[in-house]
Amino acid sequence: MRILLLGATGGSGRAFIDAALKAGHEVGALVRGRGRLTAHPGLIEFAGDVTKPETVEAAIAAFKPEAAVSTLGTRAAESGTLTEVMGPIVALFEKHGIQRFIHVSSVGVGDSIGQLGFLARAIIVPLFLKAALKEKEPQERAIMASSLEWTIARPGNLVDEPVLGAWKCVEDPRQNLGRPLVSRTDLAAFMVRELAERSYLRKAVSLTSP
């Protein structure tokens, strides 16, 4: 499968590249400057910027992806960027017939706020995560309102270690996950599997360690 990846240079993007290539997929990575990723057979870099839809469309035209994955994240200085660009990106996917789309969001966005424990809801979210989670909500809405065959992955706290090789998927927005965490490698493995199995088609699912 040819997969267009947005957010390739972040930790989750790099983990996805490794997992997708090992599974035999081809990955077209949109990056702001070529040469930022380690070269691998099956990986093609396309110079582009998600804030400039014409560069995304150029990559789509050149690569002709069968699916797309977004692991996009923003720094504090870029607040609001993805909220503005997700709608145009989704429209490009619809225009070019890219139906399958997996987007990485976060536990605590939308109705999944109820999955967090009392301490997280009362202290951690208001003091540290409120702006970031609020920014992700319109991104999710733009995807959910589309005609795409989307899946939204809402991982808990992302860590590089430990890699458990297993994860728990939770759909019930009322199920308390306590202090959820998942490794980036396991998140990547989930996305590669979901591209093939389509178990959570047009669903938002939270991921945490078993």
Secondary structure, DSSP 8 states (H G I E B T S, - for coil): -EEEEESTTSHHHHHHHHHHHHTT-EEEEEESSTTSS---TTEEEEE--TTSHHHHHHHHHHH--SEEEE-----GGGTTHHHHHHHHHHHHHHHTT--EEEEE--TTSGGGGGGB-HHIIIIIIIIIIHHHHHHHHHHHHHHHTSSSEEEEEEESEEESS---S--EEE--TTS--BS-EEEHHHHHHHHHHHHHH-TTTTEEEEEE--
